[in-house]
């Protein structure tokens, strides 16, 4: 006896799908919501994605050992450690920066 291949057509869908059209409508609505969520996620991801022109090139090779050690001590990445140093400097020099910016 040959095996039946149900990979293309599921005969139970014909039987149960005809009896419950509400479920099909709910499934379609769910599929539409999922597609909308995927579009929103992809649009958010594309907005956050930075291009090469958004980055600055810094020559900090000579400070690599110090940065990795201190970032490890603070339990953060090197990038976040450097950003925290810049934030602290910004707070310390806020008045000077505002004056220079208005010139």
N, C-alpha and C positions, 0 to 999 in steps of 0.2 A: 504494500500500500504506500502510495506517494505522500510525502509531507505536504501540507498546505502552507503556502506563503502568505501571511497576513501583514507583511511589512508595508504594502502599498494601501490596502483597503482593510479597515477593521470592521467586520460585519456587525459587531455590537454597537458601533457608533450609529449605524443606520437604525437599529432597533430602539436604542435608548435615546438617541438624539431626537428622533421624531416625537417621542413621548414627552420630552422636556425641553421645549424651545427656550425657556427662561434661562436654563443653564448655558446654552450656547450664547445668548445675549450677554450674560455675565462674563463668560469667557472672552468674548470679543471686547467688552469694556475693560476687562483686566489687561488684555493684550495692548489696548490703546493706551492705558495708563502707563504700562511698562515702557512702551515706546516713547511717550512723553517724558518720562523720568530719564531715560537714556539720553534723549536729546538735551535735556536740561543739564545733566551731568557732563556731557561732552562740551556744551557751550561754556560751562563753568571752568572745565579743565582747559579749554582753549584760551579763556581769558587770563588764567593764571600762568599759562606757559610763557616763559620769557625767551626772547630771542637773544642772539649773541650780542646785539647792540645794547641790550639792557644791562650787561655786566661790565664791570671795570676790571682792567688788568692791573694787578698789583704784583710787584716783585718782592715777595716775602720769603724767598727760599732760605735766606740766611737765618730766619727766625723760626724755621719749621720745627726744630726740636723743642724750643721754648713753647710755641703755640700748641703743639700736640700734648706736651706735658701738662700745661696749665688747663687746657680744655679737658683733658682726662681727669685732672684733679677736681674740676668744677662739674664733672660728669655731663658734658655737653659736647657738641661738635666744634671743630675749629671755626667754622663759619659763624655759628651762634656766639662763640666766645669773642670773636673779633667784633661782631655786631654789638655785643654788650659793652665792649670797650668804647666803641664809637658813641653809643647812647649815653654812657657816663660822661664822655668828653662834651657831648652836646649839652647836657644839663649844666655842666660846669661853666661852659662858655656861651650860654644862651644870650646874655646881654650883648656880648661882643659880636656874635653872629648876627643878631637883629640889626645892630648899628651898621655893620658891613654890608648887609643885604640892602639896606635903605639908601646907601650911597649911590 
